[in-house]
Amino acid sequence: MTLFLIALAALSWTGLSLAVLAMVLRRVGTPRQAAWRAFGIGLVVNTISAWYASPGEPVAAVILIILCHLLLLPALLIAARREERP
């Protein structure tokens, strides 16, 4: 149960951070570019943070962060496509 709650918290934090970052980056370029930039920046920053935050199991934490980002990428790209439609 604890592992499930940790995974759910990681997924929700990743979704929130990607959505806010994409919203901020949307002012610089197109929504699709903002989605990809948010994904890249979030993946790098959260992976490094997870690696240093979990001294006992850094590989498991990094895998969890990568999976959360990959699960949210399609939703982010669908939202970007929806914003690009006239």
C-alpha positions as CSV (number, residue, x, y, z in Angstrom):
1,M,0.0,0.0,0.0
2,T,2.8,2.4,0.8
3,L,4.5,1.8,-2.6
4,F,1.1,2.5,-4.3
5,L,0.8,5.8,-2.4
6,I,4.3,6.8,-3.3
7,A,3.7,6.1,-7.0
8,L,0.4,8.0,-6.9
9,A,2.1,11.0,-5.3
10,A,4.9,10.9,-7.8
11,L,2.4,10.7,-10.7
12,S,0.4,13.6,-9.4
13,W,3.4,15.8,-8.7
14,T,4.8,15.1,-12.2
15,G,1.4,15.9,-13.7
16,L,1.1,19.2,-11.8
17,S,4.7,20.2,-12.6
18,L,4.5,19.4,-16.3
19,A,1.2,21.2,-16.7
20,V,2.4,24.4,-15.0
21,L,5.7,24.3,-16.8
22,A,4.0,23.8,-20.2
23,M,1.6,26.7,-19.4
24,V,4.6,28.9,-18.7
25,L,6.5,27.8,-21.8
26,R,3.5,28.2,-24.0
27,R,4.2,32.0,-24.1
28,V,7.6,31.3,-25.8
29,G,6.5,29.0,-28.6
30,T,3.7,26.8,-29.8
31,P,1.8,24.5,-27.4
32,R,3.4,21.4,-28.9
33,Q,6.9,22.9,-28.4
34,A,5.9,23.9,-24.9
35,A,4.8,20.3,-24.1
36,W,8.0,18.8,-25.4
37,R,10.2,21.4,-23.6
38,A,8.2,20.9,-20.3
39,F,8.7,17.1,-20.7
40,G,12.4,17.4,-21.2
41,I,13.0,19.9,-18.5
42,G,10.8,18.0,-16.0
43,L,12.4,14.7,-16.8
44,V,16.0,16.0,-16.3
45,V,15.3,18.0,-13.1
46,N,13.1,15.4,-11.5
47,T,15.4,12.5,-12.4
48,I,18.4,14.3,-10.9
49,S,16.3,15.2,-7.8
50,A,15.1,11.6,-7.4
51,W,18.6,10.2,-7.7
52,Y,20.0,12.4,-4.9
53,A,16.8,12.3,-2.7
54,S,16.8,8.5,-2.3
55,P,20.3,7.3,-1.1
56,G,19.1,3.7,-0.6
57,E,17.3,3.0,-3.9
58,P,18.3,5.7,-6.5
59,V,17.7,3.5,-9.5
60,A,14.1,2.6,-8.4
61,A,13.3,6.3,-7.8
62,V,14.7,7.2,-11.3
63,I,12.6,4.5,-12.9
64,L,9.5,5.7,-11.1
65,I,10.1,9.3,-12.3
66,I,10.7,8.2,-15.9
67,L,7.6,6.0,-15.9
68,C,5.5,8.9,-14.5
69,H,6.8,11.2,-17.2
70,L,6.1,8.7,-20.0
71,L,2.6,8.0,-18.7
72,L,1.8,11.8,-18.8
73,L,3.4,12.6,-22.1
74,P,0.4,11.5,-24.3
75,A,-2.0,13.5,-22.2
76,L,0.3,16.5,-22.5
77,L,0.6,16.2,-26.3
78,I,-3.2,15.7,-26.7
79,A,-3.8,18.9,-24.7
80,A,-1.3,20.7,-26.9
81,R,-2.9,19.4,-30.0
82,R,-6.3,20.6,-28.7
83,E,-4.9,24.1,-28.1
84,E,-3.4,24.3,-31.6
85,R,-6.8,23.7,-33.3
86,P,-8.4,26.9,-34.6
